[in-house]
């Protein structure tokens, strides 16, 4: 899976086995906001890739 590394400002390829999916929920004054993301560690850097709900549910990655 391809991630963008903010530290090196380049795209990196991470093996599917190292990718985890996570769901972040927070309260706002107008209700609840849910964000879906894939996370991975690559050479000591934590990477995030925000995705939509359909991509999140279709993924076979383990839940973080």
Secondary structure, DSSP 8 states (H G I E B T S, - for coil): -EEEETTTTEEEE--GGG-EEEEEEEEETTEEEEEEEEEEEETTEEEEEEE-HHHHHH---EE-
